[in-house]
Amino acid sequence: MIVKTHISSLWLTPSTDGIQRIGHLLDAAPAGTEIFFRADDVAVPSNNCHQMMDLFITHGIPLHMAVTPAWLTQARWDILIHWAGDSPVFCWHQHGWQHRSHQTSGKNSEFGDQRPTSDKRTALKKGRDRLNSIMGESFYPAFTPPWNRFDAQTGEALIELGYACVSRSAGEQRKVPLPDTLPDIPINVDLHTRNETNSVQGWDALAKEFEDAIQTGNVGVMLHHQRMNQAAIDFLDTCLSHIANHSAIKHRRFDTP
């Protein structure tokens, strides 16, 4: 298991101005704006993961937990579900199988065009079966692909295997469209896997992502708890507080029509 823990530049230099800008954007979001949060690379309990879960429990905001099946054990699940307690805010779903790229060139993908279709279908089913066996009724058959992408063959397999919905990046929706029978709930704000070289660029880019997402009426926020430091955790707390106090924002869930 390989988990990247690089912390982006904006969290190394917190910006009061940047935090306030994003807070103002959330406060001014039009009535009916839908928002959802998705935490990727879940499976291994850690202090960051615990803190992240506690924030969503405290604010009563749904969090979609994308769990990598090959990383999850019964012992790890026992800890995660204990932290969740009786809170209804979590939607536990599938994040690939092993989170390992099978591409020999181009961008990383576990379910890309350089892997045989039969292997991709087998990996999908193996991952779903493992989560079903460990999580039981807590598992919801939604699919988030590692690196937010998969090819058209995988899309067909997801439909054939009866998945309820998928969640990718907005850009991947345009590259590999899916039929309406398989709802696709995109992320368009990335809090932690950022590449800006300095914090000023980082805060400007993050604010622009929130602004653009709010204008579409659908805000999907991707989290990676391994990449959080205290500044990132504090920002998330502030962000959730703004959202919780905005009564006209709708909280979208994968497992609710």
Sequence and secondary structure as in RCSB ss.txt:
>XXXX:A:sequence
MIVKTHISSLWLTPSTDGIQRIGHLLDAAPAGTEIFFRADDVAVPSNNCHQMMDLFITHGIPLHMAVTPAWLTQA
RWDILIHWAGDSPVFCWHQHGWQHRSHQTSGKNSEFGDQRPTSDKRTALKKGRDRLNSIMGESFYPAFTPPWNRF
DAQTGEALIELGYACVSRSAGEQRKVPLPDTLPDIPINVDLHTRNETNSVQGWDALAKEFEDAIQTGNVGVMLHH
QRMNQAAIDFLDTCLSHIANHSAIKHRRFDTP
>XXXX:A:secstr
        HHHHS  HHHHHHHHHHHHT  TT EEEEEEEEE S  HHHHHHHHHHHHHT  EEEEE GGG  HH
HHHHHHHHHTT S EEEEE  SS     SSSS  SSSTTS HHHHHHHHHHHHHHHHHHHGGGEEEEE  GGG  
 HHHHHHHHHTT  EE  BHHHHHHS   TTS B  B EESSS   SSHHHHHHHHHHHHHHHHHHTEEEEEE G
GG  HHHHHHHHHHHHHHHT TT EE  TT  
